[in-house]
Amino acid sequence: MIELKNVKKNFGDLEVLKGISMTIQDHEIYGIIGQSGAGKSTLLRCVNGLEDYQSGEITVDGEPVSMKDPQKLRRQQKNMGMIFQNFNLLNRLDVYDNVALPMKFWGIPTKTPEAKKKIEDLIELVGLSDKIHARPRELSGGQKQRVAIARALVLDPEILLCDEATSALDPAITREILALLQEINEKMGITILVVTHQMEVVKQICQRVSFLKDGTVLAEGRPEELFVKPIKEVKQFLQEESGHLPDTGINIQLFFTDESSDDPVITMMARSLDINFSICWGKLEDFRSSVFGSLVINVQEEDKEKVCAYLDEKKVLWEVL
């Protein structure tokens, strides 16, 4: 649905995107994560045609995105709903009219029975039927973002672009908004591209994710692959360390993924090998209703070889720290 090939973007002498390539499949929820200044929002604005880029190619549904053909770009933008961090609602309009606003911009009547039903159905979808005539000042942050989501869907887009859409919300409301986006993806088949610096966002809803730093993609894959066994830069981004590990013995980190997450490997190993060891550090993460994680154990030096051989036999990923 969306493809970027070696996309480069400069602001004057500052190179913001340094050859970005990625492919987002139809109906996929794809995340772009990284610290502030990594180039995430600039990349999203290039996909939507709000920013031009110096070289490379961006295609959406097989068509190049370019400012050289404004009419074609406008049609493409109609097919891409956009959700912003600060909601961008008009305070003088109620919920109904804020949702209807894109239709008015496109000259689509909003008072016909068909239009009214469509708008009311979207307001019901986001759970705000009882707030249909409320003004933005009467809504909570989560309710405002629900209005923004309904507004982004009113033109029947095939793609939803989310630029830090949950950054201004507390954790409980964030989970509600993410569950709503997941529901929209499943029920309506809309491709969703999420830009965020929040790990919780990609863990909860994204099927694949790219990690950006200084305008380059350092890692790409399923969230559990990136965050359960992170590369050095991702580990720094997560500010994650394996605690204070023993100076004696051998410290081995075990990574539990699809193949091993449900097996009682630790207790089975202790019984099978008849050895003692210490559990020094661990974490469990919830990725789209599946739990993955890692564990650090400390074993005696003479037990290292048979422990590693046992982990290989059980297909558990591991490394000596």
C-alpha positions in Angstrom: 0.0 0.0 0.0 2.9 2.4 0.8 6.4 2.1 -0.4 9.5 4.3 0.2 12.7 3.8 -1.8 15.8 5.6 -0.7 13.9 8.8 0.3 16.1 11.8 1.2 14.9 15.1 2.6 16.8 18.2 3.5 15.9 21.4 5.3 18.5 23.7 3.9 21.9 22.1 4.8 20.3 19.8 7.4 19.7 16.3 6.1 16.7 15.0 7.9 15.9 11.7 6.0 19.0 9.9 4.8 17.8 7.3 2.3 14.7 5.8 3.9 13.3 2.6 2.4 10.3 0.6 3.8 7.2 -1.2 2.6 3.8 -1.1 4.3 1.4 -3.8 3.3 -2.3 -3.4 2.6 -4.4 -3.6 5.8 -1.2 -3.6 8.0 -0.7 -1.6 11.2 2.9 -0.4 10.8 4.8 1.6 13.4 7.7 4.1 13.1 9.4 4.7 16.4 12.4 6.7 17.6 13.4 9.7 19.7 12.5 13.3 19.0 14.4 14.5 16.0 14.8 11.1 14.4 12.8 12.2 11.3 9.5 10.3 12.0 7.0 13.2 11.5 8.9 14.5 8.5 8.7 11.1 6.9 4.9 10.9 7.6 4.4 14.4 6.0 6.3 13.3 3.0 4.0 10.3 2.6 1.0 12.6 2.8 2.5 15.1 0.4 2.6 17.9 3.0 6.4 18.0 2.6 8.4 17.6 -0.6 11.5 15.4 -0.7 14.7 15.9 -2.6 15.3 12.3 -4.0 14.0 8.8 -3.9 10.4 7.7 -4.5 7.3 7.4 -2.4 4.3 5.4 -3.9 0.9 5.0 -2.3 -1.3 2.3 -3.8 1.0 2.1 -6.7 0.9 5.9 -7.5 4.0 8.2 -6.9 3.4 11.0 -4.4 4.7 14.2 -5.8 3.9 17.9 -5.5 4.5 18.4 -9.2 0.9 17.4 -9.9 -1.2 19.2 -7.3 -4.6 17.8 -8.5 -3.4 14.2 -8.4 -1.8 14.9 -5.0 -5.1 16.3 -3.7 -6.9 13.1 -4.8 -4.2 11.0 -3.0 -4.6 13.1 0.2 -8.3 12.5 0.2 -7.5 8.8 0.4 -5.3 9.3 3.5 -6.9 10.3 6.8 -4.6 12.1 9.2 -4.7 12.1 13.0 -2.6 14.7 14.9 -1.3 14.9 18.5 -3.2 18.1 19.2 -6.5 16.9 17.7 -6.9 20.1 15.5 -10.7 20.5 16.2 -12.5 23.7 15.6 -13.8 25.0 18.9 -16.8 26.8 17.3 -18.2 23.6 15.9 -19.8 20.7 17.7 -18.8 17.1 17.3 -21.1 16.5 14.3 -19.8 19.4 12.4 -16.2 18.7 13.2 -16.6 15.2 11.8 -18.4 16.6 8.8 -15.7 19.2 8.1 -13.7 17.3 5.4 -17.0 16.7 3.5 -17.6 20.4 3.4 -14.1 21.1 2.1 -14.7 18.7 -0.7 -18.2 20.1 -1.5 -20.0 17.0 -0.3 -23.5 17.8 1.2 -23.6 17.0 4.9 -27.3 17.4 5.5 -28.7 14.6 3.3 -30.1 11.5 5.0 -27.1 9.5 3.6 -24.5 11.9 4.9 -26.2 12.3 8.3 -26.3 8.5 8.7 -22.6 8.2 7.7 -21.5 10.9 10.2 -23.7 9.5 13.0 -22.5 6.0 12.4 -18.8 7.2 12.6 -19.6 9.1 15.8 -21.2 5.9 17.2 -18.2 3.8 16.1 -15.9 6.0 18.2 -18.3 5.8 21.2 -19.5 9.4 21.3 -23.2 9.3 20.3 -24.1 11.0 23.6 -21.7 13.9 22.8 -22.8 14.5 19.2 -23.7 18.2 19.9 -21.0 18.9 22.4 -18.2 21.4 21.7 -14.5 20.5 22.0 -14.2 22.5 25.3 -16.7 20.1 26.8 -14.7 17.0 25.9 -11.8 15.2 27.5 -8.5 14.7 25.6 -9.5 11.1 24.8 -12.9 12.2 23.5 -11.3 14.9 21.3 -9.0 12.3 19.8 -12.0 10.1 19.1 -13.7 13.0 17.2 -10.4 13.4 15.3 -10.5 9.7 14.3 -14.1 9.9 13.1 -13.3 13.0 11.1 -10.3 11.2 9.5 -12.6 8.4 8.4 -15.4 10.4 7.0 -14.1 10.4 3.4 -13.6 6.6 3.4 -9.8 6.6 3.2 -7.8 3.4 2.6 -5.0 4.7 4.8 -4.9 6.3 8.3 -1.8 8.3 9.2 -1.3 8.8 13.0 1.3 11.5 14.0 1.9 11.0 17.8 -1.8 10.5 18.1 -1.6 9.3 21.8 1.3 11.4 23.1 -1.0 13.9 24.9 -3.1 11.2 26.6 -2.7 9.3 29.8 -1.9 5.6 29.7 -5.5 4.3 30.3 -6.9 6.6 27.6 -4.0 5.7 25.3 -5.0 2.0 25.5 -8.6 2.8 24.7 -7.6 4.8 21.6 -5.2 2.1 20.4 -8.0 -0.5 20.9 -10.2 1.7 18.7 -7.6 1.9 16.0 -7.2 -1.8 16.1 -10.9 -2.3 15.7 -11.0 0.1 12.8 -8.2 -1.8 11.1 -9.9 -5.1 11.6 -13.5 -4.1 10.7 -12.8 -1.6 7.9 -9.5 -3.0 6.5 -7.8 0.3 6.7 -4.0 0.4 6.5 -2.6 2.4 9.5 0.8 4.0 9.7 1.7 5.1 13.3 4.5 7.5 14.2 5.3 7.5 17.9 8.0 7.6 20.5 5.9 5.5 22.8 6.9 1.8 23.0 3.5 0.9 24.4 1.9 2.0 21.2 3.8 -0.3 18.9 3.6 -3.2 21.4 -0.2 -3.0 21.5 -1.2 -2.7 17.9 1.7 -2.7 15.4 2.4 -5.9 13.3 5.7 -4.5 12.1 7.9 -1.5 13.1 10.9 0.5 12.0 13.3 2.1 14.4 14.6 5.5 13.2 17.6 7.3 14.5 19.1 10.5 12.9 17.1 10.0 9.7 18.1 6.4 9.0 16.3 3.0 9.6 18.5 1.1 12.1 16.1 -1.9 12.6 12.9 -3.3 11.1 10.7 -6.2 12.0 8.0 -7.4 14.4 7.9 -5.4 17.6 8.7 -8.4 19.7 11.9 -9.0 17.6 13.1 -5.5 18.1 12.3 -5.1 21.8 12.8 -8.6 23.3 16.3 -8.9 21.8 17.2 -5.3 20.9 20.2 -4.0 19.1 22.4 -1.5 21.0 20.7 1.6 19.7 17.2 0.3 20.6 18.4 -0.7 24.0 19.7 2.8 24.6 16.3 4.2 23.4 14.5 1.9 25.8 17.0 2.9 28.6 17.1 -0.7 29.4 19.9 -2.5 31.3 20.0 -6.0 32.9 20.4 -4.6 36.4 23.4 -5.4 38.6 24.6 -8.8 37.5 26.9 -11.1 39.5 30.7 -10.8 38.9 31.2 -14.5 39.5 29.9 -17.4 37.4 28.4 -17.1 33.9 25.5 -14.8 33.2 23.3 -16.1 30.3 20.3 -14.1 28.9 17.4 -16.2 27.6 15.0 -14.7 25.0 11.4 -16.1 25.0 9.6 -15.7 21.7 6.9 -17.6 19.7 8.6 -21.0 19.9 9.5 -21.0 23.6 7.3 -18.5 25.4 4.8 -21.1 26.7 7.3 -23.8 27.7 8.4 -24.1 31.4 12.0 -24.1 30.2 13.6 -22.9 33.5 12.1 -25.6 35.8 12.6 -28.3 33.1 16.2 -27.4 32.8 16.9 -27.4 36.5 15.3 -30.9 36.8 16.9 -32.4 33.7 20.4 -31.2 34.4 20.2 -31.4 38.2 21.9 -28.1 38.7 21.3 -24.9 40.7 21.4 -21.4 39.2 20.2 -17.9 40.1 17.7 -15.7 38.3 19.3 -12.3 38.2 17.0 -10.2 36.0 13.9 -10.5 33.9 11.1 -8.8 32.0 7.8 -9.8 30.4 6.2 -7.7 27.7 2.6 -7.9 26.2 2.7 -7.8 22.4 -0.8 -7.9 20.9 -2.1 -10.3 23.6 1.0 -12.5 23.5 3.6 -12.4 26.2 7.3 -12.4 25.3 10.3 -11.5 27.4 13.9 -12.3 28.5 15.6 -13.6 31.6 19.1 -13.5 32.9 20.4 -16.5 34.8 23.7 -17.0 36.6 25.2 -20.5 36.4 28.4 -22.1 37.6 31.3 -22.0 35.0 31.4 -25.8 34.9 27.7 -26.0 34.0 27.9 -23.5 31.1 28.3 -26.0 28.2 25.5 -28.3 29.2 23.2 -25.3 29.9 23.9 -23.9 26.5 23.4 -27.2 24.8 20.1 -27.7 26.6 18.8 -24.3 25.5 19.8 -25.1 21.9 17.9 -28.3 22.1 14.8 -26.5 23.3 15.3 -23.8 20.6 15.6 -21.0 23.2 17.5 -18.0 22.0 20.4 -17.1 24.4 23.6 -15.2 24.7 26.4 -15.0 27.3 26.6 -11.5 28.8 
